[in-house]
Amino acid sequence: MEILSEIFLLIVKEQPLNREHLMLVCQRWHAVMLSIPGIHSQLRIRRATQKEVVQAFIQGRRSRLDVTIDMKDERDGNAFDVDNFHACFIAAAEAAPRWRSLKLISPPPHGQSKDLQILRPLEHLESFKLAEGFGKFLKPVMMWISRTATPHLTTMELADPVAVLCLAQPACLHVYHFLTTLHIQLSKRMNRPADILPHLQRLEIFEAHYLCLPFYPPNTSLPLIQTLQALSLKSVSVQWMAGRVFPALGECHITFPHHGHTIQAGKPVTMPSCSCFVYDSNDLSPLGHFYLPRLDELEVKSGQWSVWRGNLQLVALQPMVAARAQSLTNLHLDLPCSEQLLTYMLSFLPALKHLWLGLPSPYALSAGFFQEFILSGPCAGGAPKMVRLPRQATSPFCTSLQSLHLHYKRWLRGPVKKELMLAFGDIVASHQLQNYSWFSLSLSFDEGAEGQVWEVGKPVEKFQNIHGDLSVGTLGPRAVIPISTKWPYSGFIPLPFKEVEYLYLEKYESFTTSIDFIFALDHIELRVSHPYQPPLPTALPCSNLPLCHTLRVLIVRWIHPSFLAGQTFHKLERCEIVQKYDAPHKPNKGIFTEMPVCTRFHINDLALLATIKLPQIHELGVEFKDSNCKTIWKNHIAVNSNLSKLKLLHVKKCCQYGNLVQILGSLPLLETLIISSWLDVDSFRAFVPMGANLASGLNQSSEEGQTAMILCPMLETLHIEHTDPLEKPELISVLNDVVTLRAICGSPLKNFTFSKFWPKPGSKFELIGRDGCFTMDVFVLAEDAPIFRLDI
């Protein structure tokens, strides 16, 4: 058992998540895990927790305990019971010497708690976390921690100013001596200073928000300066940093510093080991007094409201950038400035690999600025060639760039955006061509969902197989520039690109989520929702969306296209709609979707097709899986669509033999027919010419003046997929009649092929008729031979 305990202890220390897995193997392993003091157990006290449960949990274990107090669970339906909560805490406090951590996450309701006291020493406490609002029993807990805690207490997170001031008292200051990690995250600034810095003797990680510090003379001894490895300050005085050397500090974040002018007054702040520095302030002048010889990553933000003011801040930043120009690899810049000044700065950063720019709108930096990022690429003859010539004949800068991210506060409408998209596409194409490696150009927006990032792809000829669940495209002079993003787990997704030519939506992985379309002013928003979430309010359609006037190609897969109803897409040329099979669509009488210039359309729902008007349709892909397909086709589709212009029909999931024949009978000018489904022998007999004695045999000719009835008489190409004619010997004679008799009748049928794609690409059969003869040619298809798909 001792050996097994040592093994378990080593495993859990390396991978803490394996603790539960080990306990579930068998009863013996479960007992061993509970008996190991070095492995801690989670004890969480909530509203519904009972005293008996806490006592049983403690008595059944010898391990260390991670205790969490969390009363913010009103959704479980349990009312807060003061006496029960007090009894649970007292029961847990009996094992206080075994506590490894204590987290006071959320307090009881205001005024509904008793004083809580811990009477036993916290001799093994390593971590303590305290949220705001624990009221009158906060001081007793803090005092007991200060009296009984040992040097094992190395991590502390405080969100209550009373707790900070309580530990700042002389009798409690020793608690700070052994801390290696200290987080003080207050919601507002303290009323009086807490003199704690001189007592932080071993601190390695220090994060403070709104902490009030006293003024420290230059000769004050501050031990944390020698030990700090990571520092993050927000709305905290930086006066104590002036003229100091931080030898171990590797990462420093300073946001809205107080007393920043004190940095400029004396000697520089020296950070010889700092590789990452973040500074956010309206005044960047102090940056010139930070000495960072190993700086690799720099993030600077200034909330100035004009380019002129932003230029002054960028000039103040220039000395720091110039000092590390040859080694700076990451630059995160968020301040308004002129193109000329920013171009000048970036031209001196040859080693830059990652660039992040925060911009107010598309008008902040022109397409000419971004064309400076376009690299020259090798052409076939070996001479350099520009993907697209920039406006200025200058050498590109940031030639080592691997990622460029642009964050726009507002993505305004206007023609300038198309020029930007073309430049973005050329940047991606040139970097991927030149470096033969992955390059990322991404966009984000203030109005977008948190963490929502749009990836710009290199120009493509076809808007197919785009990487991303939601993609838009801008049509350039030679290709399409795709911009893609992923669906979040849940939440809203505003579509900032309101005037694009291409739109691609797909959500296939999860059938438990749904995509809702919401009309907001002049654009569409999407929401990813789950069954347990409340339904969205019904939104009225907007009849004048900019998207309806610019869209040329629309692809919607596995999403119910509710936003189509009642819309007119004036320029839409190609469209594909594939719905979930468990979401049938019933024709909505009187509400139609109009596509006046659409010539190519693919859809898997015949009922939805019945609500779409297609006066110019030339190529159509559809699934005839509905048993009522003949009636829907005759009463709705043939009325709303101009089938006399239909030249190509792609049939998937054929309906009954009779229905298919009647549907094909309404297409006298059809030239190409592709059927991606298994057909029986009777289905092929329908293509045999009837009448004029042609069906009785090959040696009988038609009488003069008689006309044979031919299904799809203008058919030139007939292609059948997923069928092997050799598997049905009785089919060969029927195919013989189809080929030879149609030839005798003068049918223009030129190509009649079968392709077998299941279970893997196999053979291709071509039926050939010459002078009344019938032959078959067999070809072996490649393993990657694609099945037919209507090119959208």
C-alpha positions, 0 to 999 in steps of 0.5 A, a space after each residue: 500500500 505504501 508503494 501504491 501511495 507513492 505512485 499515486 502521489 507522483 501521478 497527481 502532482 504531475 497531472 492533478 486531473 487524474 485524481 478522480 480517474 484513479 479513484 474510480 478504478 476500484 474500491 481499493 484504489 479509492 480507499 488508498 487515494 483517500 488515505 494519502 495526506 499529500 493528495 487534497 480533496 475538494 470540499 465545497 459548501 453551498 446553500 444546499 450543503 448539510 452539516 452531516 455531509 460535511 462531517 462525513 466528507 472530513 471523517 472519510 479522508 486523511 488528505 488535505 482539504 481545498 475548502 470553498 464557500 460559494 453561496 451564489 447558487 440561487 438557481 438550485 431553488 434552495 433558500 439561504 439558511 443562516 443556521 445551516 450555513 453556520 453549522 457547515 462552516 463550524 464542522 469544516 473548521 474542525 479540520 482547519 489544520 488539514 486545510 490546504 486552501 480556503 476560497 471565500 468565493 461569494 458571501 451569504 445574503 447581506 445581513 444573513 450571517 453570523 460571526 464565523 470563527 476558526 478555532 484551530 490553527 491553519 498550519 497547512 494553509 497554502 492559498 487563500 482567496 477572498 471575494 468582496 462583501 463577506 461583512 462582519 465575519 471578515 475581520 475574525 477570519 483575517 485575524 485568525 489567518 494572521 495568528 495561525 498561518 505558517 510560512 506555508 501560506 504563499 498565495 493570496 488573492 484579495 478583493 476586499 479593501 477591508 481585508 487589505 487594510 486589516 493585514 496592513 496592521 502591524 500585528 498582521 504584516 508578517 503574513 506578507 513575508 512569505 507570499 510568493 503570489 499576491 493578487 489585490 483586485 479591488 473594484 474601486 480605489 481605497 480611501 487610505 494607503 496600505 503600507 505593505 510593499 516593504 514587507 513583501 520579502 519573497 514576492 514573485 507575482 504581484 497584481 494590484 488593481 486600485 490599490 492605494 500605496 503611500 509615498 516611498 522615499 528613494 532609500 526605502 528598502 523594498 525586497 520585492 524589487 529583487 524577487 519580482 518576476 511578473 508585475 501587473 498594476 492598474 490604477 496604482 501608483 508607480 512612484 515606488 518604481 522610479 530609479 529602481 532595478 528589477 533584476 528578475 522581472 520578466 513581464 510587466 503590465 502597467 495600466 492607467 498608472 498614478 504618479 507617472 511623472 515621478 518616473 521622468 523625474 529621476 533615474 530610469 527604471 531598469 528591467 534587464 530581464 523583461 521581455 514583455 512590457 505592456 503600458 496603457 495610459 493617455 500619457 506615454 512620456 514616461 516610457 522614455 525612462 524605462 530601460 528594457 534591454 531584452 524587450 521582445 514584446 511591446 504593447 502600448 495603448 493610449 486613449 487619445 481622441 485625435 490623430 494630432 494628440 496620438 502623434 505626440 504619444 507615438 513620438 514619445 514611444 519612438 525612443 523605446 522602439 528604436 532601442 530594440 528595433 533589431 530584436 523586437 518581434 511583437 508589437 501591439 499598438 492601439 493609438 490614433 496616429 498618421 500613416 506617415 508616422 506609423 510607416 516611419 516607425 514600422 520601417 525600422 522593425 525588420 525582426 517584427 513577427 507579430 503586429 497588432 493595430 487598434 484602429 477607430 474605423 476603416 478610414 484610419 489607415 488607407 489601402 495604400 498604407 497596407 500595400 506596403 506590407 505586400 512582398 514581392 514573390 518569385 515568378 516562373 522566370 525567377 524574376 521578382 514580381 509584385 502580387 499587386 503593385 503598391 501605390 508608392 514604389 517603396 520597399 515593403 516593410 516588416 518582411 519577417 511578419 507572421 501575423 497581422 491583426 487589425 482591431 476596428 472599433 467601428 466598421 463603417 459602410 463605404 467604398 474604402 472597405 473594398 480597397 482594404 479587402 483587396 489589399 488584405 488579400 494581396 498581403 496574405 497571398 504575397 507572404 504565403 508565397 514568399 515565405 512558404 509558410 503559414 501567415 495570418 491576417 485577422 480582424 476583430 471588432 468592438 461590436 463583435 462577440 468577445 473573442 470573435 476573430 475573422 481570418 483573411 484568406 488568400 484570393 481564391 477563384 471559387 468560393 468553395 471549401 472555405 475554412 470557417 463556419 461563417 465566411 464572407 467574400 469580396 470580389 476582386 479584379 481576378 479572384 475572391 478574398 475570403 474572410 472566415 470565422 468560427 461559431 462561438 459556443 453561444 452568443 451573438 455574432 454581428 455581421 460587420 460586413 454589410 456589403 459583401 458579394 459572397 456569404 457562406 454559413 455552415 453549422 453541421 457538427 452540433 444538432 443541439 445548437 441552432 442558428 437564429 437570424 436577427 435583423 438589426 437596423 441595416 444588417 443581420 445578426 446571428 445567434 448561436 443558442 441551445 435548447 436550455 436558453 430562452 427563445 429570442 423575440 421574433 424580429 421583423 424582416 428588414 426589406 432593404 438590407 445592403 446585403 440584398 443589393 450586393 450579394 452574388 453568391 450565397 451558400 447556407 448549409 445545415 442552417 435554416 435560412 429564415 432570413 431569406 423569407 420576403 427578401 429580394 436578392 437583386 444581384 444573386 447569381 448562384 445559391 446553395 441551401 442545404 438544410 438539416 433533414 430533421 427540420 422540414 420546411 412548409 411553403 409559406 403562402 404569399 411570402 416568397 424569396 426573389 432571385 431575379 438574376 440567379 442562374 445556378 441553384 442547389 437545394 435539398 428541400 423541395 418545399 423550400 424551393 417552392 417559395 423561391 422565384 427563379 425566373 432566370 434559372 439555368 442549372 438546378 440541383 435538388 433532392 426529390 426525397 419528398 413523396 409529394 414531390 410531383 405535386 410540389 413541382 407542378 403547383 409551386 416550382 413550375 409556377 415560380 421558376 422559369 423551367 423553360 430555360 433550365 439546361 442542367 438538372 442534378 437529381 439527388 435522392 430520387 423519389 418514386 419512378 413515376 414522379 421522376 418521369 413526370 418531373 423530367 417530362 416538364 423539361 423539354 429543353 434540358 441538355 444535361 442530367 446528373 442523377 446521384 442516386 440508385 435507379 431501377 431498370 424501369 427508371 432507365 426504360 423511361 429514356 427509351 423513345 416510345 412510338 413509331 415502332 422504335 421500341 419493338 426492335 432495332 431492325 424496324 425503322 419509323 414510318 414517315 410522318 410518325 414522331 417518337 416520344 422522347 423524354 428530354 429530347 434535347 438531352 446531350 449528357 446523361 450521367 448516373 452516379 452510385 450505380 454499376 450497370 454490370 451488377 444488373 445483367 437485365 439492364 444492359 438490353 435497356 441501355 442498348 435501346 436507350 443509346 441506339 434508339 435515341 440515335 435513330 431518332 436524331 437525339 443529341 445524346 453525346 455522353 451517357 456514363 455511369 460512375 460507381 463511388 461506393 464504397 470507394 471510387 471505382 469504375 466509370 462506364 461510357 455507353 457509345 452508340 455509332 451507326 446503330 451499334 452499342 458499345 461500352 468503354 470502362 475506365 478506372 477512376 482515381 481514388 480521389 475522383 470527385 462525385 458531381 457537385 453543382 459548382 456554386 
